[in-house]
Amino acid sequence: MALNLHLTPFMLGAFLGDLSQVKLFDILKPLLTEKKTGRVVIKGKENGEIFFNGGDVVHSKTAHFSGENAFFIIMGWKEGQVLFETEVLPKERTIPITTEQLLLNWSSRKQEFEKIREVIPSSNSLFHLSLQRDGKDKNISADQWNVIVLCNGMKTISEIAKILGWDEYKAIKTVYQLVQMRLLERAEDHGRTKKRLVGPDFFVILERELKKVMGPVAPFIIEDKLAEFGENKESFPQEQALPFAKSLSEEIPNLQKRSEFFKEVTKLLSQ
């Protein structure tokens, strides 16, 4: 009974999906392309809101953050129920930049995170101090020192973030910096196998052709699909090229355009 009362303010909102089953970007795409106005509410272990005005993202907030940083944090969530209340506008605007620039910034952050993920595969990774074999002095910040103190090979990055009151991105990025400085190392490391990579034109072709049918959101759909595949542009395996293009085509709602896109991309790649 208490649960129903708790959800009462959002009962008039439309249920858009569950983040354990669908990515948030996939949920937001129709709101962007159809230029919707209203409030997206995410309810779960963490709560957040994203406001749209005519398809533009104008405000976002979590329990501890607002604006662009809140948007980035929410876009990384993997669980929670998503609802939409139409025609609800915020009392303030914390995202003054265009939505296209906001998505570009988010894409850039995702690309940065892809490089980090090669060293830190998840927020459940364990790290500990490494031996200083180079004999060089190293200067570290107060934030880096706090992470070093907590990296004992037993606490995950996620646990460290909670102890410090940080979002996970900040904790992961700080650990990455310390690994680059050779002050931390994985508690358990695995070697990487070499793989044949796609050519330099692969993603140029994909983005160009996808823009023809999906418009300016095309590059963000590609970046989102890369994250789904667990890969990045710089080291994308050749064996995944066709499955990736096929999966990308499934994002196109129109069946005829979907077929034409995959056919054209396949032809261009074969050339």
Sequence and secondary structure as in RCSB ss.txt:
>XXXX:A:sequence
MALNLHLTPFMLGAFLGDLSQVKLFDILKPLLTEKKTGRVVIKGKENGEIFFNGGDVVHSKTAHFSGENAFFIIM
GWKEGQVLFETEVLPKERTIPITTEQLLLNWSSRKQEFEKIREVIPSSNSLFHLSLQRDGKDKNISADQWNVIVL
CNGMKTISEIAKILGWDEYKAIKTVYQLVQMRLLERAEDHGRTKKRLVGPDFFVILERELKKVMGPVAPFIIEDK
LAEFGENKESFPQEQALPFAKSLSEEIPNLQKRSEFFKEVTKLLSQ
>XXXX:A:secstr
 HHHHHHGGGTTSEEEEETTTS HHHHHHHHHHTT  EEEEEESSS EEEEEETTEEEEEEESS BTHHHHHHHH
T    EEEEEET   SS    S HHHHHHHHHHHHHHHHHHHHH   TT EEEE    S       HHHHHHHHH
 EEEEEHHHHHHHHT  HHHHHHHHHHHHHTTSEEESS        B  TTHHHHHHHHHHHHHGGGHHHHHHHH
HHHHT  GGG BGGGHHHHHHHHHTT SSHHHHHHHHHHHHHHHH 
